């Protein structure tokens, strides 16, 4: 029996309502000028009626498509293409607004536009649930954002406030993004090299387990900002007492305290998940392996490690995501990275500068999470999804 898709219908209603919010976009003639709220009619001019017609058509599709695969694919593709065109139309809105426009004019997103994008993505996600063909699901889910990416690369979205901020610091931005990624990968690699043997040692020795986990649990309870600040004290003392460490850049301000704090948080996740991975192995498998005449080394490499590896890799995935996010705080102690834009945005009350740091970190975490999940699930297709039985933590 075909069901009525209430979620898509409700999303279309929200989409329709968003077109009538007074604060659809915000316009400023310069970075420091006061924002002017714009309605959809102000932004799009004559294109408003084309947009309204598209929403009305999407509204009808959402009502009649139910769980039909073809209609869901058409509705999802239509929503994606419409979203891409909306981003383009918004970038062209200075041509239609009833204000004097300068060369530094910029557009920032208002509540109406954000609600529109959220509603369109809800429609696409819901449509994908009724599509069984994998490549068609990818097409429906990615068409809209592919259109946005094309407009972005070709410079069609340069009137957005965040793009104005980006163009002003373009070269430095990519250096900071690279630094952010390298710092996160270095922390992850170091924590894996240290955490794997320590996690297995905790599994084998109850005394080590108690001592190690007490220390790590205490570290985990310390707020991230406090830990970054506290670690400045020992690193500052080391840099002051040993000249060669100071020459290497180790001190109370810089990369050292940032690396130390991120390392401790990642180490907590790695050790916990390695320990949990080995504890999850059924003892009957180990007994059978020894009964077959395998040595302890053979049992470890041929039985324990293959069975524990999916959970260990999932723990590494969680640690990497946590480190990518936590590295944003490194700038508070001079560690650099994309957190610089977040701090500058907060200090200057510039939302677009703040988003210039937040959005790339968000994209990094989404891409890293997807790639690592894909790797784990395709490497161990019979062992369940990535993240199963994992220990998680936060900063």
DATAHU-V51849 format. One record per backbone hydrogen bond with DSSP energy under -0.5 kcal/mol. NH is the residue of the N-H (numbers start at 1). CO is the residue of the C=O. Records with the same first field share a line. If there is no record, write none. Layout:
# DATAHU-V51849
NH=CO + CO
This chain:
# DATAHU-V51849
6=4
9=5
10=6
11=7
12=8
13=9
14=10
15=11
16=12
17=13
18=14
19=15 + 16
20=17
21=18
24=22 + 38
25=38
26=108
27=36
28=106
36=27
37=35
38=25
43=39
44=40
45=41
47=44
48=45
49=46
50=46
51=47
52=48
53=49
54=50
55=51
56=52
57=53
58=54
59=55
60=56
61=57
62=58
63=59
64=60
65=61
68=65
72=68
73=69
74=70
75=71
76=72
77=73
78=74
79=75
80=76
81=77
82=78
83=79
84=80
85=81
86=82
87=83
88=84
89=85
90=86
91=87
92=88
93=90
95=92
96=93
97=93
99=97
105=102
106=28
107=159
108=26
110=24
111=23
112=23
113=24
114=110
115=111
116=112
117=113
118=114
119=115
120=116
121=117
122=118
123=119
124=120
125=121
126=122
127=123
128=124
129=125 + 126
130=127
131=128
132=130
134=132
137=133
138=134
139=135
140=136
141=137
142=138
143=139
146=142
147=143
148=144
149=145
150=146
151=147
152=148
153=149
154=150
155=152
156=151
157=151
158=155
160=157
161=107
164=160
165=161
166=162
167=163
168=164
169=165 + 166
170=167
173=169
174=170
175=171
176=172
177=173
178=174
179=175
180=176
181=177
182=178
183=179
184=180
185=181
186=182
187=183
188=184
189=185
190=186
191=187
192=188
193=189
194=190
195=191
196=192
197=193
198=194
199=195
200=196
201=197
202=198
203=199
204=200
205=201
206=204
209=205
210=206
211=207
212=208
213=209
214=210
215=211
216=212
217=213
218=214
219=215
220=216
221=217
222=218 + 219
224=395
227=223
228=224
229=225
230=226
231=227
232=229
233=230
234=230
235=231
236=232
237=233
238=234
239=235
240=236
241=237
242=238
243=241
246=242
247=243
248=244
249=246
250=245
251=249
254=333
256=249
258=254
259=255
260=256
261=257
262=258
263=259
264=260
265=261
266=262
267=263
268=264
269=265
270=266
271=267
272=268
273=269
274=270
275=271
276=272
277=273
278=274
279=275
280=276
281=278
285=282
286=282
287=283
288=284
289=285
290=286
291=287
292=288
293=290
294=289
299=295
300=296
301=297
302=298
303=299
304=299
305=300
307=303
308=304
309=305
312=308
313=309
314=310
315=311
316=312
317=313
318=314
319=315
320=316
321=317
322=318
323=319
324=320
325=321
326=322
327=323
328=325
329=326
330=327
331=328
332=329
333=330
334=331
335=330
340=337
341=338
342=338
343=339
344=340
345=341
346=342
347=343
348=344
349=346
350=345
351=349
354=350
355=351
356=352
357=353 + 354
358=354
359=355
361=357
362=358
363=359
364=360
365=361
366=362
367=363
368=364
369=365
370=366
371=367
372=368
373=369
374=370
375=371
376=372
377=373
378=374
379=375
380=376
383=380
388=385
390=387
392=390
